[in-house]
Amino acid sequence: MSRQGYISATLHDRFEPLRNFVCEGILLFVVCGLLPATVCGQAPLDIPVSAALKAQVVNAAADRIERYYVDPEKAKQIAVALRAALTSGPVAEARTALALVPAVNKTLSMSGDKHLRFGYSHEPDTRVEGAPETRAEHEKDLKEATQDWFGIYGVQRLEGNVGLLTWAAFQDPEFAGPAVVAAMQLLSSSDALIIDLRDSKGGSPDMVLLLLTYFVPEGDPVFVSSIENRFLGTTSQRWTLPYVPGHRYVDKPVYVLTSKRTWSAAEGFTESMRRVAHATVVGETTRGGEHLSRWMTVHPNFAVSVPVARHVAPADLKSWEGVGVPPDVPASESQALGTAHLLALRKLRERAKDPNSMKSLDDSIAAVEKK
């Protein structure tokens, strides 16, 4: 069930709206990052919070965390700290919703898990948790995905026939699938590809698998990872898809650009592209949000985003929770594109066979080096 409209203070106590993506019962969110209120929307209307209501929602949030947070031992510690916050400090002193949200999130931030958030909506949500998405909700999600260009912010041809795919959000394949197919067909004629995730804010794990599949050879699906889900009580495997429309992008150099803001599903895609598709990561270590989270209603006006799932296999998958995905080729955010472009051109030059291609690539390398 989509949880539209919840606001959640950042670590700097700024109120920012959340856009939610639903996939396999896992609710992931993308924070509208450090934008002015006129861009992200005005601060919501406030409501008073009595001592009884505050105790109800905070204890309910603590209960959900203790029951479903991915790490059972850590879950107990977080829940204890949250309940203790009711007796003193900012949580105890909060008298309104907009004061309570940053106070609770300050306590939750001590966990170091950036997916663990507490949120508030002025408009009460009285739906049964887990109820099927309504037609109106589906149409709203589709409209938002369409207005966001399905997360694809650019498809370009760079010097030397190097493709550039600028990917801002991993939208649900149900909405964004046709756009992804179209983008990959445009890029299929390039000789090398750069995927720019420096501003990518995560999204749907299913879109990660769809896009990843374009970069593995046709044949049997390839195992990607196993995910342990404490909320569902399951461990499930993730595989590339048996089929994708159009041409796959294989046997060509691929580079993934990252920054300190690259987040959540974008980090998962980066890690998978390096491990499964042998792409080269260029840029900065990512933000560090591996866990998959789910919004849980604790009151019609309040909800908590609980990290409920994590990757547990294969053995060579290194968790990026709290530490981020490091690059293969370190470069500042501003220099990452130029660095990757030159790497791609030089790789193509190494592979070139005929004199005309060599000369053309030499000219391209010289032109990019001058920039």
C-alpha beads as a LAMMPS data file, in Angstrom:
LAMMPS data file: protein, C-alpha beads

371 atoms
370 bonds

1 atom types
1 bond types

-500.0 500.0 xlo xhi
-500.0 500.0 ylo yhi
-500.0 500.0 zlo zhi

Masses

1 110.0

Atoms # bond

1 1 1 0.000 0.000 0.000
2 1 1 1.420 3.326 -1.017
3 1 1 2.023 5.850 1.717
4 1 1 1.898 9.180 -0.090
5 1 1 2.382 12.438 1.722
6 1 1 4.255 11.468 4.878
7 1 1 6.868 14.001 5.858
8 1 1 9.983 13.121 7.772
9 1 1 12.694 15.410 9.103
10 1 1 16.210 14.800 7.876
11 1 1 19.133 14.560 10.267
12 1 1 19.221 18.348 10.033
13 1 1 15.578 18.541 11.131
14 1 1 14.380 19.812 7.750
15 1 1 10.874 18.791 6.759
16 1 1 10.827 17.158 3.372
17 1 1 8.105 15.195 1.558
18 1 1 8.660 11.578 0.589
19 1 1 7.861 9.884 -2.697
20 1 1 7.156 6.173 -2.176
21 1 1 7.728 3.259 -4.517
22 1 1 6.005 -0.077 -3.895
23 1 1 7.614 -3.362 -4.914
24 1 1 7.014 -6.881 -3.604
25 1 1 5.511 -5.518 -0.404
26 1 1 8.680 -3.502 0.251
27 1 1 8.164 0.228 0.481
28 1 1 11.203 2.308 -0.383
29 1 1 11.333 6.064 -0.247
30 1 1 13.273 8.813 -1.937
31 1 1 13.783 11.975 0.091
32 1 1 13.338 15.194 -1.810
33 1 1 16.825 16.391 -1.045
34 1 1 17.640 19.799 0.370
35 1 1 15.393 21.741 -1.995
36 1 1 13.530 24.956 -1.148
37 1 1 10.014 24.639 0.213
38 1 1 8.667 26.126 -3.017
39 1 1 10.115 23.131 -4.879
40 1 1 9.405 20.342 -2.421
41 1 1 6.081 21.754 -1.244
42 1 1 5.029 23.884 1.691
43 1 1 5.366 22.630 5.246
44 1 1 2.190 20.720 6.179
45 1 1 -0.385 21.918 8.642
46 1 1 0.419 21.044 12.234
47 1 1 -1.718 19.297 14.844
48 1 1 -1.442 19.253 18.635
49 1 1 -0.078 16.096 20.237
50 1 1 -1.212 15.229 23.735
51 1 1 0.940 13.210 26.114
52 1 1 -1.365 10.231 25.630
53 1 1 -1.230 10.425 21.819
54 1 1 2.531 10.850 21.861
55 1 1 2.982 7.793 24.066
56 1 1 0.657 5.830 21.788
57 1 1 2.467 6.585 18.524
58 1 1 6.012 6.424 19.911
59 1 1 5.392 3.118 21.676
60 1 1 3.699 1.758 18.563
61 1 1 6.705 2.803 16.461
62 1 1 9.053 1.166 18.960
63 1 1 6.978 -2.022 18.864
64 1 1 7.117 -2.170 15.051
65 1 1 10.868 -1.596 15.069
66 1 1 11.471 -4.249 17.722
67 1 1 9.342 -6.769 15.873
68 1 1 10.435 -6.187 12.274
69 1 1 13.777 -4.353 12.066
70 1 1 16.335 -6.424 10.089
71 1 1 18.758 -6.870 12.987
72 1 1 16.882 -8.322 15.997
73 1 1 19.521 -7.320 18.561
74 1 1 19.820 -3.805 17.216
75 1 1 16.031 -3.619 17.014
76 1 1 15.790 -4.075 20.788
77 1 1 18.350 -1.334 21.413
78 1 1 16.555 1.122 19.125
79 1 1 13.185 0.341 20.708
80 1 1 14.564 0.835 24.222
81 1 1 16.093 4.186 23.272
82 1 1 12.875 5.351 21.619
83 1 1 10.705 4.447 24.595
84 1 1 13.170 6.118 26.952
85 1 1 12.956 9.300 24.892
86 1 1 9.357 9.705 26.065
87 1 1 10.546 10.635 29.536
88 1 1 13.029 13.441 28.806
89 1 1 14.493 15.556 26.047
90 1 1 12.944 16.772 22.746
91 1 1 10.480 13.890 22.388
92 1 1 9.109 14.429 25.892
93 1 1 8.880 18.191 25.280
94 1 1 7.177 17.983 21.857
95 1 1 3.611 19.305 21.863
96 1 1 2.812 19.209 18.130
97 1 1 3.310 16.796 15.254
98 1 1 5.891 18.979 13.542
99 1 1 7.903 19.128 16.746
100 1 1 7.536 15.413 17.435
101 1 1 8.768 14.222 14.016
102 1 1 12.312 15.678 14.163
103 1 1 12.601 14.754 17.841
104 1 1 11.795 11.101 17.133
105 1 1 14.032 11.055 14.067
106 1 1 16.924 12.453 16.068
107 1 1 16.599 9.469 18.381
108 1 1 16.309 7.054 15.452
109 1 1 19.331 8.594 13.734
110 1 1 21.545 7.202 16.491
111 1 1 21.062 3.798 14.821
112 1 1 22.990 5.015 11.795
113 1 1 20.327 3.498 9.506
114 1 1 19.181 6.210 7.097
115 1 1 16.146 4.192 5.998
116 1 1 14.750 4.231 9.556
117 1 1 12.406 7.242 9.608
118 1 1 9.338 8.528 11.424
119 1 1 6.737 10.433 9.402
120 1 1 3.581 12.487 9.720
121 1 1 0.671 13.310 7.407
122 1 1 -1.828 16.040 8.243
123 1 1 -4.457 14.181 6.236
124 1 1 -5.433 11.063 8.229
125 1 1 -4.960 7.716 6.525
126 1 1 -7.663 5.342 7.700
127 1 1 -7.034 2.570 5.170
128 1 1 -6.314 -0.936 6.371
129 1 1 -2.578 -1.537 6.195
130 1 1 -1.748 -3.951 3.404
131 1 1 -4.984 -3.279 1.524
132 1 1 -4.713 -3.514 -2.296
133 1 1 -3.870 -0.313 -4.120
134 1 1 -6.963 1.521 -5.318
135 1 1 -7.451 2.638 -8.904
136 1 1 -7.078 6.269 -7.860
137 1 1 -3.782 5.516 -6.102
138 1 1 -2.529 3.606 -9.141
139 1 1 -3.393 6.488 -11.464
140 1 1 -1.701 8.957 -9.134
141 1 1 1.476 6.857 -9.062
142 1 1 1.426 6.604 -12.856
143 1 1 0.986 10.348 -13.224
144 1 1 3.901 11.050 -10.888
145 1 1 6.121 8.547 -12.699
146 1 1 5.195 10.109 -16.042
147 1 1 5.922 13.624 -14.817
148 1 1 9.268 12.361 -13.536
149 1 1 10.064 11.088 -17.057
150 1 1 10.085 7.584 -15.568
151 1 1 13.364 8.402 -13.858
152 1 1 15.247 8.709 -17.168
153 1 1 16.654 12.225 -17.336
154 1 1 18.873 11.887 -20.371
155 1 1 19.969 9.665 -23.271
156 1 1 22.938 11.137 -25.102
157 1 1 25.700 10.344 -27.578
158 1 1 29.093 11.607 -26.423
159 1 1 32.306 12.101 -28.377
160 1 1 33.611 8.819 -29.825
161 1 1 30.183 7.119 -29.940
162 1 1 30.008 6.688 -26.172
163 1 1 26.458 6.558 -24.812
164 1 1 25.330 8.380 -21.665
165 1 1 22.261 7.316 -19.700
166 1 1 21.307 9.708 -16.893
167 1 1 19.183 7.759 -14.412
168 1 1 17.507 9.663 -11.584
169 1 1 15.052 7.158 -10.088
170 1 1 14.299 3.458 -10.350
171 1 1 10.588 3.689 -11.102
172 1 1 8.347 0.640 -11.010
173 1 1 8.693 -1.385 -14.256
174 1 1 4.913 -1.414 -14.578
175 1 1 5.112 2.300 -15.302
176 1 1 8.630 2.796 -16.632
177 1 1 9.240 -0.453 -18.514
178 1 1 8.452 0.868 -22.033
179 1 1 10.632 3.954 -21.458
180 1 1 13.547 1.770 -20.351
181 1 1 13.190 -0.433 -23.426
182 1 1 13.174 2.640 -25.675
183 1 1 16.239 4.120 -23.964
184 1 1 18.216 0.892 -24.207
185 1 1 17.397 0.559 -27.904
186 1 1 18.654 4.081 -28.562
187 1 1 21.856 3.282 -26.687
188 1 1 22.407 -0.110 -28.304
189 1 1 24.303 1.464 -31.220
190 1 1 26.913 3.042 -28.938
191 1 1 30.311 1.389 -28.536
192 1 1 30.576 2.037 -24.787
193 1 1 28.126 3.253 -22.162
194 1 1 28.209 5.488 -19.105
195 1 1 25.311 5.240 -16.626
196 1 1 25.106 8.368 -14.487
197 1 1 23.736 7.642 -11.006
198 1 1 25.284 10.647 -9.278
199 1 1 21.822 12.082 -8.592
200 1 1 19.944 8.791 -8.398
201 1 1 17.777 8.445 -5.307
202 1 1 16.827 4.781 -5.438
203 1 1 13.405 3.232 -5.973
204 1 1 12.109 -0.144 -7.098
205 1 1 14.237 -3.308 -6.711
206 1 1 12.314 -4.773 -9.653
207 1 1 13.597 -1.983 -11.884
208 1 1 17.125 -2.827 -10.725
209 1 1 16.635 -6.353 -12.083
210 1 1 15.063 -5.149 -15.339
211 1 1 17.890 -2.749 -16.159
212 1 1 20.573 -5.149 -14.932
213 1 1 19.285 -7.869 -17.267
214 1 1 20.229 -5.784 -20.304
215 1 1 23.875 -6.132 -19.289
216 1 1 24.089 -9.930 -18.989
217 1 1 24.202 -12.325 -21.969
218 1 1 21.082 -14.096 -23.167
219 1 1 20.512 -17.518 -21.695
220 1 1 19.613 -18.790 -18.263
221 1 1 18.868 -16.104 -15.641
222 1 1 21.823 -15.096 -13.458
223 1 1 21.622 -15.224 -9.664
224 1 1 21.929 -11.715 -8.181
225 1 1 21.301 -12.017 -4.443
226 1 1 19.222 -13.495 -1.634
227 1 1 17.134 -11.164 0.510
228 1 1 16.168 -11.955 4.085
229 1 1 12.882 -10.278 4.995
230 1 1 12.036 -10.191 8.693
231 1 1 8.589 -8.695 8.105
232 1 1 7.537 -11.527 5.791
233 1 1 9.641 -14.143 7.556
234 1 1 11.148 -15.231 4.240
235 1 1 14.437 -15.463 2.392
236 1 1 13.982 -15.033 -1.351
237 1 1 16.356 -15.149 -4.297
238 1 1 16.750 -12.403 -6.885
239 1 1 17.624 -13.368 -10.464
240 1 1 17.986 -11.485 -13.704
241 1 1 15.005 -11.813 -16.033
242 1 1 14.721 -14.615 -18.606
243 1 1 13.801 -12.102 -21.306
244 1 1 13.963 -8.382 -22.066
245 1 1 12.764 -6.698 -25.285
246 1 1 15.348 -5.535 -27.795
247 1 1 19.110 -5.878 -27.832
248 1 1 21.172 -6.602 -24.742
249 1 1 24.213 -4.468 -24.029
250 1 1 27.031 -7.013 -23.684
251 1 1 30.697 -7.264 -24.688
252 1 1 31.034 -3.495 -24.528
253 1 1 32.675 -1.297 -21.864
254 1 1 30.197 -0.013 -19.249
255 1 1 30.895 2.582 -16.543
256 1 1 28.674 3.605 -13.614
257 1 1 29.027 7.094 -12.115
258 1 1 28.402 7.569 -8.384
259 1 1 28.425 10.367 -5.834
260 1 1 27.979 10.715 -2.095
261 1 1 24.236 11.144 -2.800
262 1 1 23.760 7.908 -4.773
263 1 1 21.265 6.055 -2.630
264 1 1 19.411 2.819 -1.894
265 1 1 18.312 0.946 -5.045
266 1 1 20.832 2.972 -7.073
267 1 1 23.551 1.600 -4.798
268 1 1 22.198 -1.910 -5.243
269 1 1 22.283 -1.492 -9.014
270 1 1 25.856 -0.182 -8.829
271 1 1 26.993 -3.130 -6.717
272 1 1 25.236 -5.618 -8.998
273 1 1 26.575 -4.034 -12.172
274 1 1 30.133 -4.386 -10.898
275 1 1 29.733 -7.920 -9.520
276 1 1 27.383 -9.442 -12.115
277 1 1 27.942 -7.378 -15.285
278 1 1 31.617 -6.437 -14.686
279 1 1 31.026 -2.699 -15.042
280 1 1 33.588 -0.178 -13.768
281 1 1 32.406 2.212 -11.035
282 1 1 33.755 5.747 -11.282
283 1 1 33.208 8.545 -8.766
284 1 1 32.641 8.707 -5.022
285 1 1 31.643 6.219 -2.331
286 1 1 27.850 6.122 -2.202
287 1 1 25.613 7.126 0.705
288 1 1 25.244 3.689 2.330
289 1 1 21.612 2.534 2.362
290 1 1 21.383 -1.200 1.682
291 1 1 18.335 -2.101 3.757
292 1 1 14.897 -2.343 2.178
293 1 1 12.248 -0.563 4.212
294 1 1 8.492 -0.534 4.642
295 1 1 6.223 2.249 5.889
296 1 1 4.037 1.033 8.766
297 1 1 1.074 2.976 10.062
298 1 1 1.108 3.564 13.816
299 1 1 -1.752 6.109 13.824
300 1 1 -3.884 7.664 11.048
301 1 1 -1.503 10.659 11.072
302 1 1 1.801 8.895 11.788
303 1 1 3.897 6.122 10.284
304 1 1 7.382 4.682 10.680
305 1 1 9.632 3.456 7.893
306 1 1 11.220 0.252 9.192
307 1 1 14.128 -1.438 7.402
308 1 1 12.783 -4.977 7.199
309 1 1 15.034 -6.723 4.666
310 1 1 18.691 -7.073 3.711
311 1 1 20.931 -8.952 1.301
312 1 1 22.450 -12.112 2.802
313 1 1 24.013 -13.827 -0.240
314 1 1 26.104 -14.526 -2.282
315 1 1 29.338 -14.628 -0.314
316 1 1 31.063 -12.099 -2.573
317 1 1 28.332 -9.497 -2.059
318 1 1 29.692 -6.893 0.331
319 1 1 27.058 -5.037 2.342
320 1 1 27.027 -1.309 1.714
321 1 1 24.799 -0.498 4.697
322 1 1 26.335 2.466 6.492
323 1 1 29.542 2.354 4.437
324 1 1 28.447 2.836 0.834
325 1 1 29.642 1.277 -2.400
326 1 1 33.242 2.338 -3.119
327 1 1 34.347 3.194 -6.672
328 1 1 36.867 1.276 -8.743
329 1 1 38.220 4.584 -10.021
330 1 1 37.918 7.390 -7.440
331 1 1 36.963 10.792 -8.844
332 1 1 35.158 13.827 -7.530
333 1 1 31.531 14.181 -8.512
334 1 1 32.376 16.990 -10.935
335 1 1 35.175 15.003 -12.592
336 1 1 33.522 11.574 -12.719
337 1 1 31.918 11.967 -16.152
338 1 1 35.085 13.234 -17.815
339 1 1 37.116 10.488 -16.163
340 1 1 34.734 7.745 -17.293
341 1 1 34.510 9.178 -20.800
342 1 1 38.291 9.029 -21.191
343 1 1 38.403 5.512 -19.742
344 1 1 35.803 4.408 -22.278
345 1 1 37.596 6.023 -25.217
346 1 1 40.944 4.524 -24.233
347 1 1 39.379 1.085 -23.847
348 1 1 37.835 1.403 -27.307
349 1 1 41.205 2.550 -28.672
350 1 1 42.832 -0.602 -27.257
351 1 1 40.279 -2.737 -29.052
352 1 1 40.357 -0.849 -32.348
353 1 1 41.663 -2.823 -35.329
354 1 1 41.521 -0.594 -38.403
355 1 1 43.528 2.615 -38.873
356 1 1 40.465 4.814 -39.425
357 1 1 38.919 3.799 -36.108
358 1 1 42.230 4.313 -34.323
359 1 1 42.625 7.790 -35.807
360 1 1 39.028 8.732 -34.948
361 1 1 39.416 7.575 -31.357
362 1 1 42.760 9.363 -31.003
363 1 1 41.028 12.558 -32.109
364 1 1 38.177 11.973 -29.646
365 1 1 40.584 11.364 -26.773
366 1 1 42.482 14.550 -27.591
367 1 1 39.243 16.541 -27.764
368 1 1 37.981 15.252 -24.388
369 1 1 41.372 15.781 -22.713
370 1 1 41.241 19.466 -23.702
371 1 1 37.926 19.993 -21.903

Bonds

1 1 1 2
2 1 2 3
3 1 3 4
4 1 4 5
5 1 5 6
6 1 6 7
7 1 7 8
8 1 8 9
9 1 9 10
10 1 10 11
11 1 11 12
12 1 12 13
13 1 13 14
14 1 14 15
15 1 15 16
16 1 16 17
17 1 17 18
18 1 18 19
19 1 19 20
20 1 20 21
21 1 21 22
22 1 22 23
23 1 23 24
24 1 24 25
25 1 25 26
26 1 26 27
27 1 27 28
28 1 28 29
29 1 29 30
30 1 30 31
31 1 31 32
32 1 32 33
33 1 33 34
34 1 34 35
35 1 35 36
36 1 36 37
37 1 37 38
38 1 38 39
39 1 39 40
40 1 40 41
41 1 41 42
42 1 42 43
43 1 43 44
44 1 44 45
45 1 45 46
46 1 46 47
47 1 47 48
48 1 48 49
49 1 49 50
50 1 50 51
51 1 51 52
52 1 52 53
53 1 53 54
54 1 54 55
55 1 55 56
56 1 56 57
57 1 57 58
58 1 58 59
59 1 59 60
60 1 60 61
61 1 61 62
62 1 62 63
63 1 63 64
64 1 64 65
65 1 65 66
66 1 66 67
67 1 67 68
68 1 68 69
69 1 69 70
70 1 70 71
71 1 71 72
72 1 72 73
73 1 73 74
74 1 74 75
75 1 75 76
76 1 76 77
77 1 77 78
78 1 78 79
79 1 79 80
80 1 80 81
81 1 81 82
82 1 82 83
83 1 83 84
84 1 84 85
85 1 85 86
86 1 86 87
87 1 87 88
88 1 88 89
89 1 89 90
90 1 90 91
91 1 91 92
92 1 92 93
93 1 93 94
94 1 94 95
95 1 95 96
96 1 96 97
97 1 97 98
98 1 98 99
99 1 99 100
100 1 100 101
101 1 101 102
102 1 102 103
103 1 103 104
104 1 104 105
105 1 105 106
106 1 106 107
107 1 107 108
108 1 108 109
109 1 109 110
110 1 110 111
111 1 111 112
112 1 112 113
113 1 113 114
114 1 114 115
115 1 115 116
116 1 116 117
117 1 117 118
118 1 118 119
119 1 119 120
120 1 120 121
121 1 121 122
122 1 122 123
123 1 123 124
124 1 124 125
125 1 125 126
126 1 126 127
127 1 127 128
128 1 128 129
129 1 129 130
130 1 130 131
131 1 131 132
132 1 132 133
133 1 133 134
134 1 134 135
135 1 135 136
136 1 136 137
137 1 137 138
138 1 138 139
139 1 139 140
140 1 140 141
141 1 141 142
142 1 142 143
143 1 143 144
144 1 144 145
145 1 145 146
146 1 146 147
147 1 147 148
148 1 148 149
149 1 149 150
150 1 150 151
151 1 151 152
152 1 152 153
153 1 153 154
154 1 154 155
155 1 155 156
156 1 156 157
157 1 157 158
158 1 158 159
159 1 159 160
160 1 160 161
161 1 161 162
162 1 162 163
163 1 163 164
164 1 164 165
165 1 165 166
166 1 166 167
167 1 167 168
168 1 168 169
169 1 169 170
170 1 170 171
171 1 171 172
172 1 172 173
173 1 173 174
174 1 174 175
175 1 175 176
176 1 176 177
177 1 177 178
178 1 178 179
179 1 179 180
180 1 180 181
181 1 181 182
182 1 182 183
183 1 183 184
184 1 184 185
185 1 185 186
186 1 186 187
187 1 187 188
188 1 188 189
189 1 189 190
190 1 190 191
191 1 191 192
192 1 192 193
193 1 193 194
194 1 194 195
195 1 195 196
196 1 196 197
197 1 197 198
198 1 198 199
199 1 199 200
200 1 200 201
201 1 201 202
202 1 202 203
203 1 203 204
204 1 204 205
205 1 205 206
206 1 206 207
207 1 207 208
208 1 208 209
209 1 209 210
210 1 210 211
211 1 211 212
212 1 212 213
213 1 213 214
214 1 214 215
215 1 215 216
216 1 216 217
217 1 217 218
218 1 218 219
219 1 219 220
220 1 220 221
221 1 221 222
222 1 222 223
223 1 223 224
224 1 224 225
225 1 225 226
226 1 226 227
227 1 227 228
228 1 228 229
229 1 229 230
230 1 230 231
231 1 231 232
232 1 232 233
233 1 233 234
234 1 234 235
235 1 235 236
236 1 236 237
237 1 237 238
238 1 238 239
239 1 239 240
240 1 240 241
241 1 241 242
242 1 242 243
243 1 243 244
244 1 244 245
245 1 245 246
246 1 246 247
247 1 247 248
248 1 248 249
249 1 249 250
250 1 250 251
251 1 251 252
252 1 252 253
253 1 253 254
254 1 254 255
255 1 255 256
256 1 256 257
257 1 257 258
258 1 258 259
259 1 259 260
260 1 260 261
261 1 261 262
262 1 262 263
263 1 263 264
264 1 264 265
265 1 265 266
266 1 266 267
267 1 267 268
268 1 268 269
269 1 269 270
270 1 270 271
271 1 271 272
272 1 272 273
273 1 273 274
274 1 274 275
275 1 275 276
276 1 276 277
277 1 277 278
278 1 278 279
279 1 279 280
280 1 280 281
281 1 281 282
282 1 282 283
283 1 283 284
284 1 284 285
285 1 285 286
286 1 286 287
287 1 287 288
288 1 288 289
289 1 289 290
290 1 290 291
291 1 291 292
292 1 292 293
293 1 293 294
294 1 294 295
295 1 295 296
296 1 296 297
297 1 297 298
298 1 298 299
299 1 299 300
300 1 300 301
301 1 301 302
302 1 302 303
303 1 303 304
304 1 304 305
305 1 305 306
306 1 306 307
307 1 307 308
308 1 308 309
309 1 309 310
310 1 310 311
311 1 311 312
312 1 312 313
313 1 313 314
314 1 314 315
315 1 315 316
316 1 316 317
317 1 317 318
318 1 318 319
319 1 319 320
320 1 320 321
321 1 321 322
322 1 322 323
323 1 323 324
324 1 324 325
325 1 325 326
326 1 326 327
327 1 327 328
328 1 328 329
329 1 329 330
330 1 330 331
331 1 331 332
332 1 332 333
333 1 333 334
334 1 334 335
335 1 335 336
336 1 336 337
337 1 337 338
338 1 338 339
339 1 339 340
340 1 340 341
341 1 341 342
342 1 342 343
343 1 343 344
344 1 344 345
345 1 345 346
346 1 346 347
347 1 347 348
348 1 348 349
349 1 349 350
350 1 350 351
351 1 351 352
352 1 352 353
353 1 353 354
354 1 354 355
355 1 355 356
356 1 356 357
357 1 357 358
358 1 358 359
359 1 359 360
360 1 360 361
361 1 361 362
362 1 362 363
363 1 363 364
364 1 364 365
365 1 365 366
366 1 366 367
367 1 367 368
368 1 368 369
369 1 369 370
370 1 370 371
